[in-house]
Amino acid sequence: MDKKDIMFFCAILEATERYGFVRTIDPVKPVIELNVSPYYVNEMDELLRLIRKNINFEILKVIHD
């Protein structure tokens, strides 16, 4: 994800505060981590699909605990 898009991306996800939270992994690299509530995984998948129409990003890893 481009650095310029991280702020917009975070604002969208913060608006859906029940889904989970966002954190920046590295202050230099444009990599973020999403921690999603297990109750909202399907909703987050749909939200990411919609966001991807406007912001180019790649999902590096998905971890299910």
C-alpha positions in Angstrom: 0.0 0.0 0.0 1.3 3.5 -0.8 2.1 5.6 2.2 -0.3 8.3 1.1 -3.2 5.8 1.2 -2.5 4.5 4.8 -4.2 7.5 6.5 -7.3 7.1 4.3 -7.3 3.3 4.9 -7.0 3.7 8.6 -9.8 6.3 8.8 -12.1 3.9 7.0 -11.3 1.1 9.3 -11.5 3.2 12.4 -15.1 4.1 11.4 -15.9 0.4 11.7 -14.4 0.2 15.2 -16.2 -3.0 16.1 -14.4 -4.9 13.4 -10.9 -4.6 14.9 -8.0 -2.2 14.9 -5.1 -1.1 12.7 -1.5 -0.7 13.7 1.6 0.4 11.7 4.3 -2.3 11.8 7.2 -0.1 10.6 7.3 3.7 10.7 9.4 3.7 7.4 7.7 1.0 5.4 4.1 1.2 4.4 3.0 -2.0 6.2 0.1 -2.2 8.5 -1.4 -4.9 10.7 -5.1 -5.5 11.1 -6.4 -7.3 14.2 -9.9 -8.4 13.5 -12.5 -9.7 15.9 -13.5 -13.2 15.0 -17.1 -12.1 14.9 -16.4 -9.7 12.1 -14.1 -11.6 9.7 -16.7 -11.8 6.9 -17.5 -8.1 7.2 -13.8 -7.2 7.2 -13.3 -9.4 4.1 -16.1 -7.5 2.3 -14.8 -4.1 3.5 -11.3 -4.9 2.2 -12.8 -6.0 -1.1 -14.6 -2.7 -1.4 -11.6 -0.6 -0.4 -9.4 -2.5 -2.9 -11.5 -0.8 -5.7 -9.8 2.5 -4.8 -6.6 1.6 -3.0 -4.0 -0.8 -4.3 -2.8 -3.1 -1.5 -1.6 -6.6 -0.9 -2.4 -9.0 2.0 0.8 -10.5 3.1 -0.3 -13.0 5.6 -3.6 -14.1 7.3 -3.3 -15.7 10.8 -6.3 -17.3 12.4 -5.9 -18.1 16.2 
